[in-house]
Amino acid sequence: MASEDIQIKICGLRSANAAIVASDAGATHLGFNFIERVRRQVSPEDGAQIIADYMSGRKSLNRPHLVGLFRDQDSEFVNETARNAKLDYLQLCGDEDADYISKIDLPIIKMIFVKEASTKSSLTKIVDPLLDEGHGVILDSGVKSSRGGSGTSFNWALAEGIVDRPNVFLAGGLNPENVQSAIKQLSPWGVDVASGVETDGVKDPERIKAFISAARSA
């Protein structure tokens, strides 16, 4: 995929201002984390308000897709949260199976964790059925203590021939300094970042803009 067409997801947003910065800079997806007991968690009420404030405050005509992150939470709660927040996609970060997915109202993006024992073949066997069903996929590093965004990279060679397919995002340890290298090596359909655009644990407007600029100019 040409770098100007690459999908860019800024994840773990906790303020309308950060969402506006990302949107105005050209992000294609904005991620809001509704997973319980994680650092970037927003409550259903706060998430809906942040998104409403973002929608009323954005300056550009760019309208990124709104993605809600969940992990093994009750499907009725997930669907209700999505309706109230006016989400477009749901990112599932746990052990959700086909039966669970069948109960979800919105299109999904499934997070797949790349572990030390993973191989390109084993990843392909997981990714192919999801893509065949029309779902999106995010490849992130498999860190047990962080099931919703690890902030660390995995062996990018394992993702070759996978992340360049439509609806597949590359995640894990990306930042403004290395995203161009990742894009040049893998030509991913999309890139996903959370901690890489933060300073002291808070979304940094300049790093958000720098990440999007670097991804577009790779």
Secondary structure by P-SEA (a helix, b strand, c coil): cccccbbbbbcccccaaaaaaaaaacccbbbbbccccccccccaaaaaaaaaaaaaccccccccbbbbbbccccaaaaaaaaaaacccbbbbcccccaaaaaacccbbbbbbbbcccccaaaaaaaaaaaaaacbbbbbbcccccccccccccccccccccccccccbbbbcccccccaaaaaaaccccbbbbcccccccccccaaaaaaaaaaaaac
